[in-house]
Amino acid sequence: MTGIEKITARIQEDAQQEIDAVLSEAKTQADGVTARYAAEAKQAAADILEKGERSAEECRQRLNSTAQMDAKKLELSTKQDLLDKAFTLALEKLNQLPEKEYIDLLAQLAVKASVSGSEQLIFPAADRARYGVTVATKANELLKKVGKPAALTLSEETRAFKGGLLVCDGDVEVNCTFETLVRLARSETVGEVTAVLFA
């Protein structure tokens, strides 16, 4: 292995470690948000389910099997509503992060999504004006730390989404919007969240 190959391998290893650390921190933050809202949702679920069970019992006495089916439908609907609320609250909390945490998270997302180091960052209009330059600067600093090219730029284009960013290289876009990240997290963790909320 030549000296350049060793240096390249070392840079790639360091970059992977940084990526792993960023992902671990993001997961820890997401897990914390999910846990907090899971506890609140669990209590709300308990209250709603308690009321639903009393109502279901009265219906079963009056309407027999038809009432039992209606109670089951209500329970499933309530669980689905609570799941929706838990993930909606997680999305709201991401959008309400303190400014420094918000900027740090967006910079980390940009670094994770960057391949060439020269992509353009697209934000919603309000975020572009408020955080765009800072996020691009911070992301470039993080890229430099891991020895990657650091030429991310702020796109003139804006898009209509609530939070997060898009990392674009020509026709290729990496979607790091909070809506997409929460939707992906939901599909990956819905079983765990359901177990926590309705155990």
N, C-alpha and C positions, 0 to 999 in steps of 0.2 A: 504494500500500500504506500503510495507516494505521500510526500508531506502535504500536498494540497488535498489529497483524498482524506488524509487524517484530519486536517483542519475542517474540511467540509462535513465529515462524519461527526466531528465534535460540535460544530455549529448546529447540525440537524438534531443531535442529541439534546443540546441545551435548549433549542427551540421547542422540542417535544416536551421537555420538562416544564418549560414556562407555560406551554399550552395546557399541559395536564394540571398545573397549579391553578391556572385561570379557570379551567373547567371545574376543578374541585371546589374553588371558592364560589363560583356561580351556583353549583349544585348545593353547597352548604347554605348559601343565602336563600335559594329557592326552597330548600327543605325547611328552613326556618320559617319562611313566609307561609308555606303550606301547613306546617305544624300549628302555627298560631291560629290560622283560620280554620283548620280542621277541628281544633278544640272548640272554637266558637260555633262552628257548624254542627258539631256533635251535640252541644248543649241545645241548640235550636232544634236539631232533629229530635232529641229526646222529648222536648216540650211538644213539638208538633205531633210526634208519634203517639205520645200519651193522650193528647186530645183526639187524635185519629182513632186510637184503639177504643176509647170510650164510646165514640160515635159509632164505630164499626160494630161494637157489641150490641148497642141498641138496635141497629139496623138488622143484625143477624137474628135477633129475637123476633123482630117484626116481619122481616122479608126473607128469612132462611138463606138459601144458597145464592140468590141474586144479590143480596146485601153483602155476603161474604166476598163475592167477586168484585163488587164495587169498592169494598174496603181495600182489597189487595191492589186494585188499580190506583186508588188514592195514595197508598203507601209508596208504590213504585214511582208515581208522579212526584211525590214529595221528595223522595230520595234523589230523583233526577234534578229537581229544582235546587236542592241543597248542593249537589255536585256542581251544577251550573253556577250557583252563587259563590262557592268556594273558589272556583277558577276565575270567576269575574273579579272577586276580591283580590286574588293574587295579581291579576293584570292591573287593577287599580293601584295596588301597592307598588308595583314596578314603576308605574307612571308618576307616583308621588314620592319616589325616593328623594332624599336630600340631594342638593345639587352636586356635591362632590361625589357621592356614591353613584349618582345617575351618570355623570361624566365618566367616571372610572369604568362602570359597567359597559357603556357604549364603546369606550376605547378598547376594552378587552374583547368585546364582540367583534369589533372591526379587525383587530389583530388575529383573532381566531379564524375569521372568514377570509382574510387576505391570503392570496397565493403568491402574487407577483410583487406585492408591496407598493404597487403603483396604481391601485384601483381608485375609483371615485366613491365618495361617501354621499349617499342621498338621505336627506332627513325630511320630516314634515316641515312646513314653512316656519312655524314658531320655533321649533328646536334648531333649525338651521341657523336662524338669526341669533338665538341665545347661546347655543352650545357648539355649533358646527366647527368653528375654528379651533376651539379648545379641545374637542374630541379628536379632531384630525391630528393636532399637535401631539397630544398625549399618546395616541395610537402609534404615531411615527417614533416617538421616544421608546415605546415598548418594543417596537420592531427592531430598532437599533440595538436595544439591550440584548436581543436574542440573535443579533448578527444578520438580520434579514434586511433586504432593501427597504428603505423607509421613505416612500414618496407618495403616500396617500394624499389625495386632494379632496377638497370640498366641491361637490358638484353644484352647478348653478340650478340644476333641476330640483324641484321638491315634489313630494308625493303626499297623498292624503292617507295617513295612518296615524295611530295615536302615540306610539312611542317606539324607540329602537331606531334602526337604520337599515339601509340597503347598501351592500358593498358591490360595486359594478365594475366590470372590466369588459368594455365593449358591449356585446350582446349577452354576456354572462352576468347574472345577478345572484348574489347570495342574500337570501331574505333573513334578516336578523331583526325583524319587527317584533315587538312584544307580543302582538296578537298571534303571530306564527309560532314563536317560542312557547307560549302558554298552550297553544293548541297541540303542539308536538309533545310537550310535557304531559298534557292531559292524556293523550293516547298511550303514552308510555307508563303513566302512573295511576290511571283510573282505578285499576284493581286495588292497589295499595291504599289509595284515598278512600275508596268505598269500604275497605276493611276497617280503616280507622274511624270513619264516620258512623258506620252501622254495625260495629262489632257488638 
